[in-house]
Amino acid sequence: MSTVIEQPVEARLVAAAPRMPSIPATLYYDRRDPFAVRMTFPAQATLEGVEVCWTFSRELLAAGQEGPEGQGDVRVRPYGYDRTVLEFHAPEGTAVVHVHSAEIRRFLEATRRLVPEGLEDAYLDLDHDLAVLMRDAC
């Protein structure tokens, strides 16, 4: 069984232009980091021309399906019946994207099959993580 879920999604960038451009993005989940999800935007979709990856909690993404969530760099909220808004705040500015809620729900369901909510601790390898920290400290 694979320990990683990678799901491409179509994101619509909210901009001043009347038509929101579609940009490719990928949602990513790894059972070895069971509390986190990542959303990656390819270089051609970013102002800097480099791939950008945001890491935030799976819990935030799930809770943002029901109502506004987040107070930090990443915020999630429902928008209408079939969209989810993700806001990414950085010193350079804020990016706001819409994603079909069905795509996010499908992704979250796949992550729950891999690691059920509430059982994330069982998938942590604390001995390995501590060894990495100790090796880096020397």
Summary of the structure (lengths in Angstrom):
residues: 138
radius of gyration: 16.2
end to end distance: 35.3
largest distance: 54.2
contacts: 361
relative contact order: 0.17
helix: 28%
strand: 39%
